Amino acid sequence: MYVCICHGVTDREIRQAAADGVREIHVLTMRTGAGSNCGSCLPMAAELLADAVAAQVFPLQILQAA
């Protein structure tokens, strides 16, 4: 689905940006252009980014016994 109509940014692109390490909306804007024109997509883009980041599974560091 298109999130930013002005720049043609989709939800898939936002999820991919999160997978590539984007964690903040201003970085997403610099990378994709989303929100840089009219800004009406920023709330939805921020929510999608936060959801995508939260859904990522980070491996736990294995601690060695002392």
Residue pairs with C-beta under 8 A, 6 or more apart in sequence:
1 10
1 11
2 8
2 9
2 10
3 9
3 10
3 11
3 14
3 34
3 41
3 44
3 45
3 48
4 32
4 33
4 34
4 35
4 37
4 41
4 45
5 41
6 33
6 36
6 37
6 38
6 41
7 32
7 33
7 34
7 36
7 37
9 32
9 33
9 34
9 41
9 45
11 48
13 32
14 28
14 32
14 34
14 45
14 48
14 49
14 52
15 48
15 52
17 28
17 31
17 32
17 49
18 49
18 52
18 53
18 56
19 52
19 56
22 28
22 31
22 49
23 49
23 53
25 35
25 42
25 45
25 46
25 49
28 34
28 35
28 45
28 49
29 35
29 36
34 41
34 42
34 45
35 41
35 42
35 45
